[in-house]
Amino acid sequence: MGLLRKLAELVVEFPEEEQPAEPDGGTTTEDVVAAIERIRLDLEKSTTPDFEAGEAESASTAAGADAPADSAQPAMAETAGEDAIRVPKALSVAEVYERAQLVQEGGLDVYRVEEMLSDPEIADLDAAMKARMVRMTLKNMGHDLADILSDAGRRDQVLEDYLFYLKRRVEEIEGQVADANDGIQREIDELIKSRQAALKQNEDKLRRVHDALEEYRRSKQAEEQRLFDIVAPFVEQGQNPVEIDE
């Protein structure tokens, strides 16, 4: 309710001493305080805008703009392993107001009052006189100050509601990301384990083939020596047809 009270301080004088009501029936400090209390109670009863629906609508719009008509790929989703994590598009303040349908009848809202207070024609007046002029203008336009206070209060409340919603979504996504990352890490660990086993199997194969080669060399040398010895008595030295590898 901070914005609401700030606006009240701008458009209503708060004198140090109690003053009688204005002859023209202007708004008094007590009226404003009572209006603020009524607005506060109304806001407590008001329904929080469905930002979840707005988020889904934004995602659908993004999908329609970026993907083919027959595409089933979800919009604004990041895939982590088997999980799809939907990241919401953060709304601007104007979009938050739009979701909450904050539109004043006749186009009069708190920003119109801001324009009135900034009118160059009353730039030289002090704050109290500006407030009096704006209040009288509102009255002549058929609007009550409480309407402006209510608009400010609703805007302040919906901004708080959306902040709460975003915080909750962040917490949800933090949990989803943590779960997804745990799953990915498990997959990485299993892959490393399986690849390490494959490396060991390959090393075992290489060792076995080297052992087989050495075993054959030993057997070959022994056989050649046997053949050499059999033939040796029948040939001159150096004429043995069997060659023994060194």
N, C-alpha and C positions, 0 to 999 in steps of 0.2 A: 504493500500500500504506500510505498515511499513516493511514487510519482503522483498519486492522488493528492497527498498532503502538500506536495510542492506546488501543484497547480492551485490548490485552495489558497495557499499563501500569496500567490500571484494575483488572483482575481478577487480576493476578499481582504479588507483591512482588518488587522487584529490589534486594536488599540490597547494601550496599557491600562486605561480606565474604561469601565463599562459606559457605553453610550446608548442613548435611546434609539429605537428603530428609525430608519430614515423616513421622511415624509412621503416619499414616492413608493414606499413599501418595499424598499431594497432588501437584499439578503443580509441578515445579521450573522455574527460569528456563531451564535447558538444554532441558527438554521443550518449553517454549513456543517457544524459538528454532528448535528442530528442526521443530515443527509449522508455524511460519510459513514455513520454507524449503520444506516439503512442499507447503503451500498455494500458495506462489509458483510452484512448478514445475507444479502442477495448473492454475493459472490460465493459465500460458503455453501449456498444451496445450488449454485450453478453446476452444470455438467461440464466436465473436462472435454475439450475437443478430441475427436478420434484421430490422433496423429498417425496411428498405425494404418488406418485406411488411406490417409493421405500419402503415406510412404509407399504403400502398395500401388496407388494410382501413379505416383511418380515413376516407379519401377516399370509399370506397364507402358507408360508413355515413352520412356527411354528405350524399351524393347521395340516398340513400334517404329521408332525413328531410326534405330541402328541395325535392326535385324530383319531378315526376310519375313514375309507374312506367315510362312509355314514353319518358321523356326521355333523349336521348343526350348531353346536355350534361355534360362531365366535371366532377367535383366539385373544389372548391378550386383552380380554374384561373383564371388571369388571361390574357386574350387580348391579345396585342400584335401587330397586323398579322396575319400568317399563322401566327404561333407561339403555342402555348398553354404558358404557364409554370406548372407545378404548384408551389405553395408548400406545404411540409409543415406540418402542425400540430405545434407543439413539444409534446413529451410532458412531463408533470409527472414528478417523481421517482418517485411511486407507479406511474405508467403505465410508466416505464422498467423498474421492477422486475417489473411484470406481464408485459411483453414478454419479459423474460429468464426468466420462470417461477421467480422466487426465492421459493419457498414451502418452509418447513421442515416436516418431518414432525412431527406432534404440536403444531404451532403454536409451537415453540420457535425463536426467532431472536434476533438481536443486540438487538432492541428489548425483548424479554422480559427480557434481562439488564439493560438500562437501567432497566426498571421495578423489578427486584430491587434494584439499587443505590440507587434513589430511595425505597425502602420507608421510611415514617416510623418503623417500629419499629427500624431500624438507623441512623436519621439522626444520632444522637449518636456513632456509632463513627467512628474514623479510616478513611482510605482503605484501609489495609492490612487492617484487620479486616473492613471491608465486602467486600473482595475474597475473604477467607478464607470468609466466610459464604456468599457467592454461589457460590463454587467447591464448597463442601460441598453446597449445595442442588442444584446441577447434578448432582453425583455421585449424590445420593440419587434424583434423577429419572431416572437412567440415561443421562445425557448427558455427553459429554466436552467439555472446554474447547475442543478443536480444532474441534468442530462450530461453535461460536460464532465462533471466529476465521475459519473457512472462510466462514461466512455473511457476516461483515463484509468479508472480502477479496473475495468474489464481488460484493457490492454496490458496493464501491469500484471494482472493475474494470469493471462494466457501466456505471457512471456515466461513467467515462473513455471507454469504447467509444462511448457515445451522444454524448458531446461531440465525439469524433473524427468520427462520422457526420454530426452537424449541421454541423461546420466544412466537411466535404467537400460537403454539399448546398448550403451557402451559396456555396462557390466555384463549384459547377455553375450555380446560379441567377444568380450574378454574370455568368458567361459568357453564359448564355442572355439575360439582360436586355441586356447590351452588344450582342449580335448583333441582338436584336429592335429595340433603339433605333437601331442603325445603319440597319436596314432602314426604320424609320419616318422617320428623317431623310432618307434617300434619296427616299422617297415625298414628303416635304414639299418637298425641293429641286426634284424633278421637277414637282410641282404648282405651285410658285411660278414655275418657268421657263415652264411651259405657260400659266399665267394672265397672266404678263408679256407673253408673245407675243400672247395674246388682247387684252390692253389696247392693244398697239401696233397690231394689226389694226383695232381699233375706232377708234383715233385716226386711222389712215390713211383709213378710210371717211369719218369726219367731215371731214377735210381735203379729200378729193376732192369731197364734196358742196358744201362751201363754195366750192371753186374753180369747180365747175360753175355755182353760183349767180352768182358774179361774172362768169364768162364770158358767161352768158346776159344779164346786165344790160348788159354792154358791147355785145353783139350787138344787143340790143333798142334801146339808145340810138342806135346807128349806123343801124339800120333806120328808126327814127322820124325821125331827122334827114334821111334820104334821102327818106322820104315827104313830110315837111314841105317840103323844097326843091322837090319835084316839083309840089306843089299851090300853093305860094306865089305864082307869077306870075298865077294865076287868081282869087285872092281878095283882099279888102281886108285890110290889116294888122289882126290880132286876130281874123280870121274863119277862120283855118286850122283845119280839123277835126282836124289831127294835133297832139297835145300831146307835147311833149318833156319827159321827167322831168329834173329837175335832179340 
